[in-house]
Amino acid sequence: MQQLCLIISHLFLLSWMPWVTGQSRHLTVGNGGPWGEWGRMELCPEGYYASGFSLKVEGKQGRGDDTALNGIRLYCVNPNNNVNGQYRIIESSVGRWGEWTSVKWCLAQRLVSFMLRVEPSIGDGDDTAANNIKFLCSGSGVQLEGDGLTWGSWGSWSSKCSKGAICGLQTRVEGPQGDGDDTALNDVQFLCCN
């Protein structure tokens, strides 16, 4: 039922944003973690595209409960009117642990594809799910790797935005589990806009 409500609210949101009607597709990967709920799809302002990103990462906790990746921010710029480096920041659901890393930029380019580093379930051990992310820059093909952690392995690249670039994101985050095992950010999908 909750997933149906998210789909309906997402369709309603898209119907009120005519600039998104030129979207090509959602970008997804197959190795995301299984825990948590999907947050809202958050979009760059009209005419803006993601050109940079930063991560919220909890460092290794020793004997404590590790969560690794807790959040993703996109830095949206307007390629036709980028005066004085102005940008807008968007984020979907974010876990409570960790600190934000510095921004990584596709200089004069846009984000068009991504890859996720995920630790699969380890049973009764300390699960972390998503640990890090890479983005592909348009034009140059430069790959930007986030400052996340190294548990797990990299999955495959998502498909690429066929036109335009990434303009929105939606994250799947597990809330605090009390005395249970916390994983925080598990999965993410991005929206392409033309």
ROSE-577140 format. One record per residue: x, y, z of N, C-alpha, C in turn; residue number from 1. Coordinates in Angstrom, 2 decimals, always signed. Layout:
% ROSE-577140
    n.east   n.north      n.up   ca.east   ca.north     ca.up    c.east   c.north      c.up     k
         X         Y         Z         X          Y         Z         X         Y         Z   NUM
...
This chain:
% ROSE-577140
    n.east   n.north      n.up   ca.east   ca.north     ca.up    c.east   c.north      c.up     k
     +0.82     -1.19     +0.00     +0.00      +0.00     +0.00     +0.87     +1.26     +0.00     1
     +1.92     +1.24     +0.85     +2.79      +2.41     +0.92     +3.50     +2.65     -0.41     2
     +3.90     +1.56     -1.07     +4.57      +1.70     -2.37     +3.61     +2.27     -3.41     3
     +2.34     +1.87     -3.37     +1.34      +2.40     -4.28     +1.16     +3.89     -4.06     4
     +1.12     +4.32     -2.79     +1.00      +5.75     -2.47     +2.19     +6.53     -3.01     5
     +3.41     +5.96     -2.89     +4.60      +6.63     -3.43     +4.52     +6.77     -4.94     6
     +4.03     +5.74     -5.62     +3.91      +5.80     -7.08     +2.90     +6.86     -7.48     7
     +1.76     +6.90     -6.81     +0.73      +7.89     -7.13     +1.24     +9.30     -6.87     8
     +1.93     +9.52     -5.73     +2.45     +10.86     -5.44     +3.53    +11.25     -6.44     9
     +4.33    +10.28     -6.88     +5.38     +10.55     -7.88     +4.74    +10.97     -9.21    10
     +3.71    +10.25     -9.65     +3.02     +10.59    -10.89     +2.35    +11.96    -10.80    11
     +1.76    +12.26     -9.65     +1.14     +13.56     -9.44     +2.18    +14.67     -9.53    12
     +3.32    +14.47     -8.89     +4.40     +15.46     -8.93     +4.86    +15.69    -10.36    13
     +5.06    +14.63    -11.12     +5.52     +14.77    -12.50     +4.50    +15.49    -13.36    14
     +3.21    +15.29    -13.09     +2.19     +15.94    -13.90     +2.18    +17.46    -13.71    15
     +2.72    +17.94    -12.59     +2.75     +19.37    -12.32     +4.09    +20.01    -12.68    16
     +5.00    +19.25    -13.24     +6.31     +19.79    -13.59     +6.55    +19.56    -15.08    17
     +6.09    +20.48    -15.93     +6.15     +20.24    -17.36     +7.56    +20.06    -17.90    18
     +8.56    +20.62    -17.26     +9.93     +20.48    -17.78    +10.43    +19.05    -17.66    19
     +9.83    +18.27    -16.76    +10.26     +16.89    -16.57     +9.60    +15.96    -17.59    20
     +8.59    +16.44    -18.30     +7.90     +15.55    -19.23     +8.81    +15.05    -20.33    21
     +9.95    +15.71    -20.54    +10.91     +15.25    -21.52    +11.87    +14.22    -20.95    22
    +11.56    +13.67    -19.78    +12.46     +12.70    -19.14    +12.68    +11.50    -20.04    23
    +13.86    +10.93    -19.97    +14.11      +9.73    -20.76    +13.84     +8.49    -19.93    24
    +14.27     +8.48    -18.67    +14.01      +7.29    -17.85    +14.63     +7.43    -16.47    25
    +14.28     +6.47    -15.62    +14.94      +6.32    -14.34    +16.20     +5.48    -14.54    26
    +17.26     +5.84    -13.84    +18.48      +5.05    -13.85    +18.52     +4.22    -12.57    27
    +18.68     +2.91    -12.71    +18.73      +2.02    -11.56    +19.88     +1.03    -11.74    28
    +20.26     +0.39    -10.64    +21.23      -0.70    -10.68    +20.62     -1.89     -9.94    29
    +21.17     -3.08    -10.18    +20.58      -4.29     -9.62    +21.16     -4.76     -8.31    30
    +22.15     -4.05     -7.77    +22.82      -4.56     -6.56    +22.49     -3.78     -5.29    31
    +21.46     -2.96     -5.31    +21.11      -2.19     -4.12    +20.71     -3.09     -2.96    32
    +20.83     -2.56     -1.74    +20.46      -3.30     -0.55    +18.95     -3.46     -0.42    33
    +18.49     -4.45     +0.39    +17.07      -4.77     +0.47    +16.30     -4.08     +1.59    34
    +16.97     -3.31     +2.46    +16.30      -2.80     +3.65    +15.90     -1.34     +3.49    35
    +14.84     -0.99     +4.22    +14.43      +0.41     +4.29    +13.28     +0.75     +3.37    36
    +12.90     +2.02     +3.44    +11.79      +2.56     +2.65    +12.32     +3.59     +1.66    37
    +11.63     +3.69     +0.53    +12.00      +4.69     -0.47    +11.49     +6.06     -0.03    38
    +12.36     +7.05     -0.11    +11.96      +8.42     +0.16    +11.30     +9.04     -1.07    39
    +11.09    +10.33     -1.00    +10.48     +11.06     -2.12    +11.50    +11.29     -3.22    40
    +11.02    +11.33     -4.46    +11.86     +11.76     -5.58    +12.05    +13.27     -5.45    41
    +13.29    +13.70     -5.41    +13.60     +15.13     -5.34    +14.22    +15.56     -6.66    42
    +13.80    +16.73     -7.16    +14.19     +17.17     -8.49    +14.97    +18.48     -8.45    43
    +15.93    +18.61     -9.37    +16.59     +19.89     -9.58    +15.55    +20.90    -10.06    44
    +15.77    +22.21     -9.84    +14.85     +23.20    -10.39    +14.80    +23.11    -11.92    45
    +13.76    +23.65    -12.50    +13.60     +23.62    -13.95    +14.82    +24.18    -14.66    46
    +15.31    +23.44    -15.65    +16.46     +23.88    -16.42    +17.81    +23.57    -15.80    47
    +17.81    +22.97    -14.62    +19.06     +22.62    -13.93    +19.33    +21.12    -14.08    48
    +20.61    +20.76    -14.06    +21.03     +19.37    -14.12    +22.12    +19.13    -13.08    49
    +22.25    +17.88    -12.64    +23.28     +17.54    -11.64    +24.66    +17.56    -12.29    50
    +25.55    +18.34    -11.67    +26.92     +18.45    -12.15    +27.93    +18.04    -11.08    51
    +27.45    +17.86     -9.84    +28.31     +17.47     -8.74    +27.53    +16.69     -7.69    52
    +28.28    +16.11     -6.74    +27.63     +15.34     -5.68    +28.52    +15.31     -4.44    53
    +27.90    +15.05     -3.30    +28.63     +14.75     -2.07    +27.89    +13.64     -1.34    54
    +28.59    +13.00     -0.42    +28.04     +11.85     +0.31    +28.07    +12.11     +1.81    55
    +27.09    +11.55     +2.51    +27.11     +11.53     +3.97    +27.59    +10.13     +4.36    56
    +28.75    +10.08     +5.01    +29.41      +8.80     +5.29    +29.76     +8.69     +6.77    57
    +29.40     +7.56     +7.37    +29.85      +7.25     +8.72    +31.11     +6.39     +8.61    58
    +32.19     +6.84     +9.21    +33.45      +6.09     +9.18    +33.33     +4.78     +9.94    59
    +34.36     +3.95     +9.83    +34.39      +2.65    +10.50    +34.25     +2.83    +12.01    60
    +33.39     +2.02    +12.62    +33.05      +2.14    +14.03    +33.76     +1.12    +14.93    61
    +34.73     +0.43    +14.40    +35.42      -0.57    +15.22    +34.45     -1.67    +15.61    62
    +34.24     -1.83    +16.93    +33.31      -2.86    +17.41    +31.86     -2.38    +17.39    63
    +31.65     -1.11    +17.03    +30.29      -0.56    +16.98    +29.58     -0.95    +15.69    64
    +28.36     -0.45    +15.55    +27.50      -0.76    +14.40    +27.86     +0.17    +13.23    65
    +28.31     -0.40    +12.13    +28.67      +0.38    +10.94    +27.45     +0.59    +10.04    66
    +27.36     +1.79     +9.46    +26.32      +2.05     +8.46    +26.90     +2.49     +7.12    67
    +28.12     +3.00     +7.10    +28.79      +3.46     +5.87    +28.01     +4.61     +5.22    68
    +27.44     +4.39     +4.03    +26.78      +5.46     +3.28    +25.42     +5.78     +3.88    69
    +25.20     +7.06     +4.20    +23.95      +7.50     +4.81    +23.14     +8.45     +3.94    70
    +23.78     +9.14     +3.00    +23.05     +10.09     +2.17    +23.82    +10.50     +0.93    71
    +23.07    +11.01     -0.05    +23.63     +11.52     -1.31    +23.01    +12.87     -1.59    72
    +23.85    +13.85     -1.88    +23.38     +15.16     -2.32    +23.78    +15.37     -3.78    73
    +22.87    +15.92     -4.56    +23.20     +16.34     -5.92    +23.31    +17.86     -5.95    74
    +24.29    +18.35     -6.68    +24.51     +19.78     -6.87    +24.09    +20.12     -8.29    75
    +22.98    +20.86     -8.40    +22.35     +21.14     -9.68    +22.77    +22.51    -10.19    76
    +23.14    +22.58    -11.47    +23.51     +23.85    -12.09    +22.67    +24.05    -13.35    77
    +22.52    +25.31    -13.73    +21.84     +25.66    -14.97    +22.91    +25.92    -16.02    78
    +23.08    +25.02    -16.99    +24.17     +25.17    -17.95    +24.03    +26.40    -18.84    79
    +22.83    +26.94    -18.95    +22.61     +28.12    -19.80    +22.72    +29.42    -19.04    80
    +22.81    +29.35    -17.71    +22.83     +30.57    -16.91    +23.59    +30.33    -15.61    81
    +24.80    +29.80    -15.70    +25.57     +29.49    -14.49    +26.48    +30.66    -14.15    82
    +25.88    +31.69    -13.56    +26.62     +32.90    -13.20    +27.22    +32.72    -11.81    83
    +28.50    +33.02    -11.68    +29.18     +32.96    -10.38    +29.09    +31.60     -9.70    84
    +29.01    +30.53    -10.48    +29.01     +29.19     -9.89    +27.79    +28.89     -9.03    85
    +26.65    +29.49     -9.35    +25.44     +29.25     -8.57    +24.96    +27.81     -8.77    86
    +24.47    +27.22     -7.70    +23.94     +25.86     -7.77    +22.84    +25.69     -6.73    87
    +22.07    +24.62     -6.89    +21.04     +24.23     -5.94    +21.35    +22.81     -5.48    88
    +21.11    +22.54     -4.21    +21.37     +21.21     -3.64    +20.05    +20.49     -3.43    89
    +20.00    +19.22     -3.84    +18.83     +18.39     -3.55    +19.29    +17.09     -2.89    90
    +18.41    +16.55     -2.05    +18.66     +15.25     -1.41    +17.32    +14.61     -1.13    91
    +17.28    +13.29     -1.15    +16.09     +12.52     -0.79    +16.27    +12.10     +0.68    92
    +15.79    +10.95     +1.07    +15.94     +10.49     +2.46    +17.42    +10.34     +2.81    93
    +17.75    +10.66     +4.07    +19.13     +10.62     +4.55    +19.16     +9.94     +5.92    94
    +20.15     +9.07     +6.14    +20.35      +8.45     +7.45    +20.92     +9.45     +8.45    95
    +20.88     +9.11     +9.73    +21.26     +10.06    +10.78    +22.75    +10.08    +11.11    96
    +23.54     +9.13    +10.60    +24.93      +9.02    +11.02    +25.89     +9.56     +9.97    97
    +27.04    +10.05    +10.45    +28.10     +10.43     +9.53    +28.20    +11.92     +9.27    98
    +29.13    +12.26     +8.39    +29.41     +13.65     +8.00    +29.39    +13.74     +6.48    99
    +29.09    +14.95     +5.99    +29.08     +15.19     +4.55    +30.51    +15.37     +4.05   100
    +30.82    +14.72     +2.94    +32.13     +14.84     +2.31    +32.16    +16.09     +1.42   101
    +33.34    +16.42     +0.92    +33.46     +17.55     +0.00    +32.79    +17.19     -1.34   102
    +32.44    +18.24     -2.08    +31.75     +18.06     -3.36    +32.73    +17.62     -4.44   103
    +32.29    +16.69     -5.27    +33.04     +16.28     -6.46    +32.26    +16.77     -7.68   104
    +32.96    +17.45     -8.60    +32.31     +18.10     -9.74    +32.72    +17.50    -11.07   105
    +31.76    +17.40    -11.98    +32.04     +17.18    -13.41    +32.17    +18.59    -13.99   106
    +33.37    +19.07    -14.16    +33.59     +20.45    -14.58    +33.01    +20.70    -15.97   107
    +32.11    +21.67    -16.04    +31.44     +22.06    -17.30    +30.72    +20.88    -17.95   108
    +30.39    +19.86    -17.17    +29.69     +18.69    -17.69    +28.60    +18.29    -16.69   109
    +27.94    +17.17    -16.97    +26.82     +16.72    -16.15    +26.98    +15.24    -15.80   110
    +26.28    +14.83    -14.74    +26.25     +13.42    -14.35    +25.25    +12.68    -15.25   111
    +25.67    +11.53    -15.81    +24.79     +10.82    -16.75    +24.61     +9.33    -16.46   112
    +25.37     +8.76    -15.52    +25.27      +7.34    -15.19    +25.90     +7.13    -13.82   113
    +25.60     +5.99    -13.18    +26.19      +5.73    -11.86    +26.41     +4.24    -11.64   114
    +27.23     +3.98    -10.63    +27.55      +2.61    -10.19    +27.57     +2.63     -8.66   115
    +27.07     +1.58     -8.03    +26.95      +1.54     -6.57    +27.82     +0.42     -6.00   116
    +28.52     +0.74     -4.91    +29.29      -0.28     -4.17    +28.46     -0.73     -2.98   117
    +28.13     -2.02     -2.92    +27.21      -2.54     -1.91    +27.79     -3.80     -1.28   118
    +27.66     -3.87     +0.05    +28.00      -5.09     +0.78    +26.73     -5.93     +0.89   119
    +26.74     -7.16     +0.37    +25.55      -8.00     +0.50    +25.33     -8.40     +1.96   120
    +24.14     -8.90     +2.24    +23.81      -9.34     +3.60    +24.82    -10.37     +4.08   121
    +25.29    -10.17     +5.32    +26.24     -11.13     +5.90    +25.61    -11.89     +7.08   122
    +24.30    -12.01     +7.06    +23.61     -12.81     +8.07    +23.59    -12.13     +9.42   123
    +24.14    -12.80    +10.44    +24.11     -12.27    +11.80    +25.19    -11.22    +12.05   124
    +26.01    -10.92    +11.05    +27.08      -9.93    +11.22    +26.57     -8.51    +11.08   125
    +27.49     -7.57    +10.95    +27.19      -6.15    +10.86    +27.03     -5.74     +9.40   126
    +25.79     -5.63     +8.95    +25.51      -5.23     +7.56    +25.68     -3.72     +7.39   127
    +26.14     -3.33     +6.21    +26.24      -1.90     +5.89    +25.46     -1.52     +4.64   128
    +25.14     -2.45     +3.77    +24.47      -2.19     +2.48    +25.32     -1.26     +1.62   129
    +24.77     -0.13     +1.16    +25.53      +0.75     +0.24    +26.71     +1.40     +0.96   130
    +27.86     +1.39     +0.29    +29.09      +1.94     +0.85    +29.64     +3.13     +0.08   131
    +29.42     +3.16     -1.25    +30.02      +4.22     -2.06    +29.30     +4.28     -3.40   132
    +29.60     +5.33     -4.17    +28.99      +5.53     -5.49    +30.01     +6.15     -6.43   133
    +29.87     +5.83     -7.72    +30.64      +6.47     -8.78    +29.65     +7.07     -9.77   134
    +30.02     +8.20    -10.36    +29.23      +8.80    -11.43    +30.09     +8.94    -12.67   135
    +29.43     +8.90    -13.83    +30.07      +9.13    -15.11    +29.70    +10.53    -15.59   136
    +30.70    +11.30    -16.01    +30.48     +12.65    -16.53    +30.20    +12.59    -18.02   137
    +29.30    +13.46    -18.48    +29.00     +13.54    -19.91    +30.22    +14.02    -20.67   138
    +30.25    +13.72    -21.95    +31.32     +14.24    -22.80    +32.65    +13.55    -22.61   139
    +33.35    +13.85    -21.53    +34.71     +13.35    -21.32    +34.77    +11.89    -20.89   140
    +33.69    +11.39    -20.31    +33.71     +10.03    -19.78    +34.47     +9.89    -18.48   141
    +34.79    +11.02    -17.83    +35.48     +10.99    -16.54    +34.58    +10.30    -15.51   142
    +35.18     +9.44    -14.69    +34.46      +8.77    -13.61    +34.83     +9.44    -12.29   143
    +33.81     +9.84    -11.53    +34.02     +10.44    -10.22    +33.62     +9.44     -9.15   144
    +34.57     +9.08     -8.28    +34.28      +8.14     -7.19    +34.09     +8.91     -5.90   145
    +33.02     +8.59     -5.17    +32.75      +9.23     -3.90    +33.75     +8.83     -2.83   146
    +33.68     +9.54     -1.71    +34.57      +9.27     -0.57    +33.89     +8.36     +0.44   147
    +33.28     +7.29     -0.05    +32.62      +6.32     +0.82    +33.60     +5.28     +1.33   148
    +33.06     +4.17     +1.85    +33.89      +3.10     +2.41    +34.08     +1.97     +1.39   149
    +34.83     +0.95     +1.79    +35.29      -0.06     +0.83    +34.69     -1.45     +1.04   150
    +33.72     -1.60     +1.93    +33.10      -2.92     +2.09    +32.24     -3.23     +0.86   151
    +32.14     -4.51     +0.55    +31.31      -4.92     -0.58    +32.04     -4.78     -1.89   152
    +31.29     -4.80     -2.96    +31.88      -4.73     -4.30    +31.04     -3.83     -5.20   153
    +31.71     -3.37     -6.27    +31.02      -2.52     -7.24    +30.12     -3.38     -8.12   154
    +28.93     -2.87     -8.37    +28.03      -3.51     -9.31    +28.31     -3.00    -10.72   155
    +27.35     -3.19    -11.60    +27.46      -2.72    -12.98    +27.03     -1.27    -13.08   156
    +27.47     -0.61    -14.15    +27.01      +0.74    -14.43    +25.53     +0.72    -14.78   157
    +24.81     +1.74    -14.36    +23.44      +1.92    -14.82    +23.48     +2.25    -16.31   158
    +22.31     +2.27    -16.94    +22.26      +2.81    -18.30    +22.59     +4.31    -18.22   159
    +22.84     +4.95    -19.35    +23.16      +6.37    -19.40    +21.93     +7.17    -19.80   160
    +21.87     +8.40    -19.33    +20.83      +9.31    -19.84    +21.07     +9.45    -21.34   161
    +20.06     +9.13    -22.14    +20.23      +9.17    -23.60    +20.33    +10.60    -24.11   162
    +19.66    +11.51    -23.46    +19.75     +12.94    -23.74    +19.73    +13.64    -22.40   163
    +20.22    +14.85    -22.35    +20.18     +15.58    -21.09    +21.09    +14.95    -20.06   164
    +20.61    +14.91    -18.81    +21.45     +14.43    -17.71    +20.58    +14.13    -16.50   165
    +21.23    +13.67    -15.44    +20.54     +13.40    -14.18    +19.98    +14.70    -13.61   166
    +18.72    +14.66    -13.19    +18.07     +15.86    -12.65    +17.27    +15.56    -11.39   167
    +17.30    +14.33    -10.89    +16.56     +13.99     -9.69    +17.07    +12.71     -9.07   168
    +16.75    +12.51     -7.78    +17.16     +11.29     -7.09    +16.12    +10.86     -6.07   169
    +16.14     +9.57     -5.77    +15.28      +8.97     -4.76    +16.10     +7.90     -4.06   170
    +16.18     +7.97     -2.73    +17.00      +7.03     -1.98    +16.15     +6.10     -1.12   171
    +16.68     +4.91     -0.91    +16.06      +3.92     -0.02    +16.91     +3.85     +1.23   172
    +16.33     +4.24     +2.37    +17.07      +4.35     +3.62    +16.35     +3.57     +4.71   173
    +17.11     +2.77     +5.44    +16.57      +2.07     +6.61    +16.71     +2.98     +7.82   174
    +15.60     +3.18     +8.53    +15.62      +4.00     +9.73    +16.36     +3.30    +10.87   175
    +16.59     +4.02    +11.97    +17.30      +3.45    +13.13    +16.60     +2.19    +13.64   176
    +17.39     +1.17    +13.96    +16.88      -0.13    +14.38    +17.00     -0.36    +15.89   177
    +17.24     +0.70    +16.65    +17.39      +0.52    +18.09    +18.60     -0.34    +18.40   178
    +18.39     -1.46    +19.09    +19.48      -2.38    +19.40    +19.82     -3.30    +18.22   179
    +19.06     -3.18    +17.12    +19.31      -4.02    +15.94    +20.42     -3.46    +15.07   180
    +20.62     -4.08    +13.94    +21.69      -3.73    +13.00    +21.23     -2.62    +12.05   181
    +21.89     -1.48    +12.09    +21.56      -0.36    +11.22    +22.34     -0.46     +9.91   182
    +21.68     -0.11     +8.80    +22.36      -0.07     +7.50    +22.27     +1.30     +6.83   183
    +21.30     +2.12     +7.19    +21.09      +3.45     +6.60    +20.80     +3.34     +5.10   184
    +21.60     +4.01     +4.23    +21.27      +4.04     +2.80    +21.53     +2.68     +2.15   185
    +20.52     +2.17     +1.46    +20.60      +0.86     +0.82    +20.63     +0.92     -0.70   186
    +19.90     +1.86     -1.28    +19.76      +1.89     -2.73    +19.40     +3.30     -3.16   187
    +19.54     +3.57     -4.45    +19.21      +4.89     -5.01    +18.81     +4.71     -6.46   188
    +17.93     +5.58     -6.92    +17.65      +5.67     -8.35    +17.67     +7.14     -8.73   189
    +18.00     +7.40     -9.99    +18.11      +8.77    -10.48    +17.18     +8.96    -11.66   190
    +16.78    +10.21    -11.88    +15.90     +10.56    -12.98    +16.70    +11.35    -14.01   191
    +16.52    +11.00    -15.29    +17.13     +11.77    -16.39    +16.12    +12.78    -16.90   192
    +16.57    +14.00    -17.17    +15.74     +15.00    -17.83    +16.43    +15.44    -19.10   193
    +15.64    +15.67    -20.15    +16.18     +16.12    -21.44    +16.29    +17.63    -21.48   194
